Amino acid sequence: MKYKYLLLGVVILLSTTGCFWTVKYKPKKIIKDIKKFHFSYSTGNYIYGSVSYEIKIEDEKYILAIKPDGVEEEKATKIDIDDVTIENVLNILNKYNVKGWNGFNKSDMDVLDGNSFSMSITEKDDTNTSAHGYMMWPDNYHKVKEELDKLFKNILEENKEN
């Protein structure tokens, strides 16, 4: 009888360890390149209370549109960016496994005046990754937001100086 319980305990331990290992160490999905990129989030319930970043390829060049908080969409700053900037964006996205966010679409229905985000990425092979949320965030959302804000605000400041 003791052996049955011992065997059952070992099976449960191995199953639990295997599940943890699979979830914790699943391979990251990599975003290889960017054809289109959109990331936006709300900052409050007031006019133009949002931030957005968009990257598109136009005439074989990458164009970044930055709309800071409090600025209307039509007045977003457009900046030509280079491959180094694209690599920096890809590094942030891949560092936090943003491709794993694909399909995230959650809302906290108990919050009436909260904040939201939207993200979509199209790679050059037309692979799409998208995520949306209202007062609910995917893993590492705040770290991604913080690093993208820092990168793009630095680019905006450098562009104002020129």
C-alpha positions in Angstrom: 0.0 0.0 0.0 2.8 2.4 0.8 4.3 1.8 -2.6 1.1 2.8 -4.3 1.1 6.2 -2.6 4.8 6.6 -3.2 4.3 5.8 -6.9 1.3 8.1 -7.1 3.4 10.9 -5.4 6.2 10.5 -7.9 3.8 10.5 -10.9 2.2 13.7 -9.6 5.6 15.4 -9.0 6.9 14.4 -12.5 3.6 15.6 -14.1 3.7 19.0 -12.3 7.4 19.5 -13.1 6.8 18.6 -16.8 3.9 21.1 -17.0 5.9 23.8 -15.4 8.9 23.2 -17.6 6.7 23.3 -20.8 5.1 26.6 -19.8 8.2 28.3 -18.4 10.6 27.3 -21.1 8.5 27.2 -24.3 10.4 28.6 -27.2 9.9 32.3 -28.0 8.3 33.2 -31.3 10.5 35.7 -33.2 9.3 38.7 -35.2 11.8 38.6 -38.1 11.1 42.0 -39.8 8.5 44.8 -40.0 6.3 45.7 -42.9 3.8 47.7 -40.8 3.8 48.3 -37.0 1.2 50.0 -34.9 1.2 50.5 -31.1 -1.1 52.9 -29.3 -2.5 53.3 -25.8 -4.9 55.7 -24.1 -3.6 58.0 -21.4 -6.8 59.4 -20.1 -10.4 60.4 -20.9 -9.7 63.8 -22.4 -9.3 65.1 -26.0 -6.3 63.6 -27.8 -5.6 61.5 -24.6 -3.5 58.8 -26.3 -0.1 58.0 -27.7 0.5 56.1 -31.0 3.5 54.9 -32.9 3.2 53.7 -36.5 5.9 52.4 -38.9 5.3 51.9 -42.5 7.4 51.3 -45.6 6.9 54.1 -48.2 9.1 54.4 -51.3 11.3 51.7 -49.9 12.0 53.7 -46.7 10.7 53.3 -43.2 8.5 56.1 -42.0 7.8 56.5 -38.3 4.7 58.5 -37.2 4.7 59.6 -33.6 1.6 61.0 -32.0 2.4 62.2 -28.5 -0.2 62.5 -25.7 -2.4 65.6 -26.2 -1.7 66.0 -29.9 -4.3 65.3 -32.6 -3.7 62.4 -35.0 -3.3 64.8 -38.0 -0.4 66.5 -36.3 1.7 63.4 -35.7 5.4 63.9 -36.5 6.7 61.8 -39.4 10.3 60.8 -39.4 12.4 58.7 -41.8 14.1 56.0 -39.8 17.0 53.6 -40.6 17.5 49.9 -40.3 19.2 50.4 -36.9 16.0 51.8 -35.4 14.0 48.9 -36.9 16.5 46.5 -35.3 16.0 48.3 -32.0 12.2 47.9 -32.2 12.6 44.2 -33.2 14.9 43.7 -30.2 12.3 45.1 -27.8 9.5 43.1 -29.3 11.5 39.9 -29.3 13.0 40.4 -25.9 9.5 40.3 -24.4 8.0 37.7 -26.7 5.4 40.1 -28.2 4.6 37.7 -30.9 3.2 35.5 -28.1 0.6 38.2 -27.5 -1.1 37.3 -30.7 -4.8 37.0 -30.2 -4.8 38.8 -26.8 -8.2 40.5 -26.6 -9.2 41.0 -23.0 -11.3 43.7 -21.2 -12.0 44.3 -17.5 -15.7 45.0 -17.7 -15.8 46.3 -14.1 -13.8 49.4 -15.1 -15.7 52.2 -16.8 -13.1 54.9 -17.3 -9.9 52.9 -17.8 -7.1 52.7 -20.3 -6.7 50.6 -23.4 -4.0 49.5 -25.8 -3.8 48.2 -29.4 -0.9 46.6 -31.2 -0.5 45.1 -34.6 2.5 44.0 -36.6 2.7 42.8 -40.2 5.9 41.1 -41.2 7.2 41.2 -44.8 5.8 37.7 -45.4 2.4 39.1 -44.3 2.4 37.3 -41.0 0.2 39.3 -38.6 0.4 39.7 -34.8 -2.2 41.7 -33.0 -3.3 42.3 -29.5 -5.8 44.6 -27.8 -6.9 45.2 -24.2 -8.9 47.4 -21.9 -7.5 47.5 -18.4 -6.0 44.0 -19.0 -2.5 43.6 -20.3 -0.5 40.7 -21.8 2.8 39.5 -20.1 5.5 42.2 -20.0 3.1 44.9 -21.6 4.4 47.7 -19.3 8.0 46.9 -20.0 7.4 46.9 -23.8 5.4 50.2 -23.5 8.2 51.8 -21.4 11.0 50.8 -23.8 9.1 51.8 -26.9 8.2 55.1 -25.3 11.9 55.7 -24.5 13.1 54.8 -27.9 10.5 56.8 -29.8 10.7 59.9 -27.5 14.4 60.0 -28.0 13.9 59.9 -31.8 11.3 62.7 -31.6 13.7 64.8 -29.5 16.6 64.3 -31.9 14.4 65.2 -34.8 13.2 68.5 -33.1 16.9 69.5 -32.7 17.6 69.1 -36.4 
